[in-house]
């Protein structure tokens, strides 16, 4: 009863003073649209310098992939599929011997009918697409190879070529930086921001104070308080990137695995060492660009 009376008393007081309950809404923007300036962030109440550090480097691609296909044409779909699978079974086992952490192999087999053909009135060659007009079945075994260690790329590629596939695709390279490389990039971006801040303060006849903000995303330095609304969120101008060669040492690949053994399975034999050596080509992984940035805000003395 006492709680009910208290609630009614507060409601009556609000009504007598003209106050009404207002539902909560999202935070209002830092300034009213149309204002000439927007308020400065808390870290700009005192003189500060905002410095954006950039880093750019090139790292050798550490992933590669390609595919190959083997075809077989027989009277029945079962026989065509079996022979196509026989062509890739020894190859897939030889590549799997490297281990899934080094080479990953995916094998699929598809089959399609080959129909009797005839020429129409215009002389165009057409397929007689009828179930009773199937002459042969074509089976295609596809091998997809993904390498997580590019040091074995040349040998793996030569092994596939020596297996005499019907077709083989070009090698695709890509870079997947590890955590050590990402950490190194962020550290170098912060160092570059500090270096730029020191030089800017020195050129202006000032000295740096303590660190106010360290923003790995760089967004804190994109706030523009000298322009009208809606300046927040505008992209910062790009400065000259700084290139480093030390990032090449950031990726340390695991030890090279032993060469794949010669495997005998069914009617097909994996390529011999002489065949692999004869099919070996120079495959040099390209270098990929990595960039990062960081925002560091200092007070000025």
C-alpha positions in Angstrom: 0.0 0.0 0.0 2.8 2.4 0.8 4.5 1.7 -2.5 1.3 2.4 -4.4 0.8 5.7 -2.6 4.3 6.7 -3.4 3.8 5.9 -7.1 0.6 7.9 -7.2 2.2 10.8 -5.4 5.1 10.9 -7.9 2.6 10.8 -10.8 0.6 13.6 -9.4 3.7 15.7 -8.9 4.8 15.2 -12.4 1.3 16.1 -13.7 1.2 19.3 -11.6 4.6 20.5 -13.0 3.9 19.6 -16.6 6.4 16.7 -16.7 5.6 13.5 -18.5 7.5 10.3 -19.0 9.5 10.1 -22.3 10.5 6.8 -23.7 14.3 6.2 -24.1 15.7 6.7 -27.6 19.1 6.2 -29.2 21.8 8.7 -28.4 21.5 12.0 -30.2 24.3 13.0 -32.5 27.2 15.1 -31.2 25.7 18.2 -32.8 22.5 19.5 -34.3 22.3 19.4 -38.0 23.0 22.9 -39.3 25.4 23.9 -36.6 28.6 25.4 -37.8 30.9 23.2 -35.7 30.6 19.9 -33.9 31.9 19.5 -30.3 35.5 18.3 -29.9 36.1 14.8 -28.4 37.1 14.5 -24.8 40.8 14.0 -25.7 40.9 17.4 -27.5 40.0 19.5 -24.5 43.7 20.2 -24.1 46.3 20.7 -27.0 46.9 17.3 -28.7 48.4 15.9 -31.8 46.8 13.1 -33.7 49.1 10.9 -35.8 48.3 8.2 -38.2 50.9 5.6 -38.8 51.0 3.6 -42.1 52.9 0.5 -43.0 53.1 -1.3 -46.3 55.1 -4.4 -47.1 55.2 -7.3 -49.6 55.1 -11.0 -48.4 55.5 -14.1 -50.6 52.2 -15.9 -51.2 51.9 -18.9 -48.9 49.0 -20.7 -50.5 48.6 -22.3 -53.9 46.0 -24.3 -55.7 45.2 -25.9 -59.1 43.1 -28.7 -60.5 43.3 -31.5 -63.1 40.8 -33.7 -64.8 41.0 -37.2 -66.3 38.4 -38.5 -68.8 37.3 -42.0 -69.7 34.7 -43.1 -72.4 33.2 -46.6 -72.1 30.0 -48.5 -73.0 28.5 -48.3 -69.6 28.4 -45.6 -66.9 29.8 -48.0 -64.3 32.8 -49.0 -66.5 33.5 -45.4 -67.4 33.4 -44.2 -63.8 35.6 -47.1 -62.7 38.3 -46.4 -65.2 38.2 -42.6 -64.5 38.6 -43.4 -60.8 41.5 -45.7 -61.5 43.3 -42.9 -63.3 43.3 -40.7 -60.2 43.5 -43.2 -57.4 47.2 -43.6 -57.4 47.8 -39.9 -57.9 45.5 -38.9 -55.1 47.2 -41.4 -52.7 50.6 -40.1 -53.7 49.6 -36.5 -53.0 47.8 -37.4 -49.7 51.1 -38.9 -48.5 52.4 -35.3 -47.9 49.8 -34.9 -45.1 46.7 -32.7 -45.0 48.6 -29.9 -43.3 50.8 -29.6 -46.5 48.7 -30.8 -49.4 44.9 -31.2 -49.4 43.3 -33.3 -52.2 39.7 -33.4 -53.2 38.6 -35.9 -55.9 35.2 -36.1 -57.6 33.8 -38.2 -60.5 31.0 -37.2 -62.8 29.4 -39.1 -65.7 27.4 -37.9 -68.7 25.9 -39.8 -71.7 27.1 -39.4 -75.2 24.3 -39.6 -77.7 24.1 -40.6 -81.3 24.4 -37.6 -83.6 22.7 -36.6 -86.8 22.5 -33.7 -89.1 19.4 -31.6 -89.4 17.9 -30.1 -92.5 20.4 -27.1 -92.3 23.3 -29.5 -92.0 23.9 -28.8 -88.3 25.2 -31.7 -86.2 22.8 -32.4 -83.3 22.6 -34.9 -80.5 19.8 -37.4 -80.6 18.8 -36.9 -77.0 16.9 -40.1 -76.3 17.5 -42.8 -73.8 17.7 -45.5 -76.5 20.2 -43.5 -78.5 23.0 -43.4 -76.0 26.2 -44.7 -77.6 28.8 -44.2 -74.8 29.3 -42.7 -71.3 31.9 -40.2 -70.5 33.3 -40.1 -67.0 35.4 -37.2 -65.7 37.5 -37.5 -62.5 38.5 -34.1 -61.1 41.4 -33.6 -58.7 41.5 -30.3 -56.8 44.9 -29.7 -55.1 45.4 -27.0 -52.4 48.9 -26.5 -51.0 49.5 -25.0 -47.6 53.3 -25.2 -48.1 54.4 -23.6 -51.4 57.9 -25.2 -51.1 56.5 -28.5 -52.4 54.5 -26.8 -55.2 56.9 -27.6 -58.1 57.1 -31.3 -57.2 53.4 -31.6 -56.6 52.6 -29.9 -59.9 55.1 -32.0 -61.8 53.6 -35.2 -60.2 50.1 -34.2 -61.5 51.5 -33.3 -65.0 53.4 -36.6 -65.2 50.1 -38.4 -64.5 49.0 -37.3 -68.0 45.7 -35.6 -67.2 43.2 -34.6 -69.9 43.4 -31.0 -68.7 45.1 -29.0 -66.0 44.3 -25.6 -64.7 46.8 -22.7 -64.0 48.1 -22.3 -60.5 46.4 -19.8 -58.3 48.4 -18.1 -55.5 47.1 -16.2 -52.5 48.4 -15.0 -49.2 46.9 -15.8 -45.8 49.0 -13.9 -43.2 49.4 -15.6 -39.9 48.9 -13.9 -36.5 52.6 -13.1 -36.1 52.5 -11.2 -39.4 49.4 -9.3 -38.4 50.9 -8.4 -35.0 54.1 -7.2 -36.7 52.1 -5.0 -39.1 50.2 -3.4 -36.2 53.4 -2.8 -34.2 55.1 -1.1 -37.2 52.0 1.1 -37.8 52.1 2.3 -34.2 55.9 2.9 -34.4 55.3 4.9 -37.6 52.6 7.0 -35.9 54.9 7.8 -33.0 57.7 8.7 -35.4 55.4 11.1 -37.4 54.1 12.7 -34.2 57.6 13.4 -32.9 58.7 14.9 -36.1 55.6 17.0 -36.4 55.9 18.3 -32.8 59.6 19.1 -33.3 58.9 20.9 -36.5 56.3 23.0 -34.7 58.6 23.8 -31.8 56.7 21.6 -29.3 57.4 18.4 -27.5 55.2 15.3 -27.1 53.4 14.6 -23.8 51.6 11.4 -22.7 49.6 9.1 -25.0 45.9 10.0 -24.9 44.5 7.4 -27.4 45.8 4.3 -29.3 43.4 3.2 -31.9 44.4 0.3 -34.1 41.6 1.0 -36.5 42.8 4.6 -37.2 39.2 5.9 -36.9 39.9 8.2 -33.9 42.2 10.3 -36.1 39.5 10.7 -38.7 37.4 13.0 -36.5 37.2 16.5 -38.2 36.1 19.2 -35.7 37.0 22.1 -37.9 34.3 21.5 -40.5 30.5 21.6 -40.3 28.1 18.7 -39.9 28.2 15.9 -40.9 32.0 15.8 -40.8 32.2 12.8 -38.4 33.0 9.6 -40.2 34.8 11.3 -43.2 37.7 9.4 -44.5 41.2 10.6 -43.6 43.6 11.6 -46.3 46.2 9.1 -47.1 49.8 9.8 -46.4 52.8 8.3 -48.0 53.1 4.6 -47.1 56.3 3.3 -45.5 57.7 0.1 -47.0 59.4 -2.5 -44.8 61.2 -5.6 -45.8 61.3 -7.2 -42.4 57.8 -8.7 -42.9 59.3 -11.4 -45.1 60.7 -13.0 -42.0 57.3 -12.9 -40.2 56.1 -16.0 -42.0 58.2 -19.0 -41.1 57.0 -22.1 -43.0 57.2 -25.6 -41.4 60.0 -28.0 -42.5 59.6 -29.4 -46.0 57.9 -32.8 -46.0 59.5 -35.9 -47.6 58.8 -36.6 -51.2 55.7 -38.5 -52.1 56.3 -42.3 -52.4 55.5 -44.3 -55.6 52.1 -45.9 -55.0 50.8 -48.9 -57.0 47.0 -49.2 -57.0 44.8 -51.1 -59.4 45.7 -50.6 -63.0 47.4 -47.3 -62.6 50.9 -46.5 -61.2 51.9 -43.2 -59.7 54.5 -41.3 -61.8 58.1 -42.4 -61.4 60.9 -40.1 -60.2 62.2 -39.7 -63.8 58.7 -38.8 -65.0 58.3 -36.2 -62.2 61.7 -34.7 -62.9 61.0 -34.4 -66.6 57.7 -32.6 -65.9 59.2 -30.2 -63.3 58.7 -26.5 -64.1 59.8 -23.3 -62.3 56.8 -22.1 -60.3 57.7 -19.1 -58.2 55.1 -17.8 -55.8 54.4 -14.0 -56.3 54.6 -11.4 -53.6 51.4 -9.9 -52.2 51.0 -6.5 -50.6 49.9 -6.1 -47.0 49.0 -2.7 -45.4 47.9 -1.5 -42.0 47.4 1.7 -40.1 47.1 2.9 -36.5 46.1 6.1 -34.8 48.0 7.5 -31.8 47.0 10.7 -30.1 49.5 12.6 -27.8 49.2 15.6 -25.6 51.5 18.5 -26.5 53.7 20.3 -24.0 
